[in-house]
Structure formats: structure tokens, C-alpha cells
Amino acid sequence: MTILKDVLAELVSMFLGDANLSASILVVVAAAAGLIDLTGLHPLVGGSVLLVGCLAAVAIAVLATAKRHRAERQAARTAVL
């Protein structure tokens, strides 16, 4: 039972670790599904939107995290001096 709780806790932390990334991926998936279902667009176009949107969301999240870590490192250096 402990293993199951550990696995579930790890899954929850994996998906909720970066709330902005999770939310943006959900928006991209909803947009792609809406394009396919509501407008009757070809599924290949919806898949392309999904691919490009998810890649953009990951790239933005990585850049934001790098910027935050860089600022924290700079603040730590300033505090030491």
C-alpha cells in the first residue's frame, strides 16, 4: 500500500509541479480539439496545432524557469558580497 501511495504522490507532483505549464498544455489541447470538432478542420491541422502549441508551451516554461533561476543566483551572489 505504501508503494501505491508513493507512486500516486509522484504522479501528482509530476503533473502539478509547474502549474503554468499544465494549464497552458490543457489550453492547447482544448484549442486543438475545438478546432477539429467545432470548425470541422482536418485532424492533421489540429494535430499540427497541438504539436506547435505544446512545443511553444514547453519552450516558454523552460525560458521562464531559466530566467527565475538566473535571478535567484544573481540575488544570492549579491547577498554574499
N, C-alpha and C positions, 0 to 999 in steps of 0.2 A: 504494500500500500504506500510505503514511503517513496518508492521509485516512481509510482504513478503521480504522486503529488509533486515530486521534483520535476518530472517531465512536463506536467501541466504548468507549473510555475515558470519553467524555462520558456515554454511556448508563449505564455502571456507576456513575459518580459521581452521576448524577441519581437512581438508584434506591437507592443506598446512602448518600446524603448525610445522611439522617435515619433512622437505623436504627429508632428507636422508631415513627416514622410508618409505615415499611414493614412492620414487624411487626404493628402494630395493623390496618393495612389487610388484611394476609393473614389475621388472625384474623377480621375482619368478613366477608371473602369466604368463609372456611371455615364460619363460623356460618350464613351465609345459604344456602350450598349444602347444609349438613347439615339445615337446617330444611326445605328443599324435598325433598331425597332421602329422609331418614330418617323424617320425620314425615308426608310426603305433603301438606304445606301447599301452598296455591295459590301458583304462581310470582309472582303480583303481591304477595303478602305478603312473600315472600323478597326481591323487588326493593325493597320499602319498607324492609325491614331493612337491605339493602345501602346504600340511599341515606342513611338516617338514620345508620347506623353510620359510613359514610365521612365524612359531613359532621361528625359528632362527633369523629372521629379527627383530621381536619384542624384543627378548631377548637381541640382540646386541644393539638395540636402547635404551632399559632401562638401560643397563650397561653403555653405553656412557653418558647418561643423569645423572646417579648417579655419575659417575666419574667427570663430569663437575661441578655438584653442590657441590661435596665434595671439589674440588679445589677452587671454589668460596668462600665457607665457610672458608676454611683454609686461603685464602688471606685476607678475612675480619677480621679474628682473628689476623693475623699478622699486619694488618694496625692499629688495635686498640692498640696493645701493642707497 
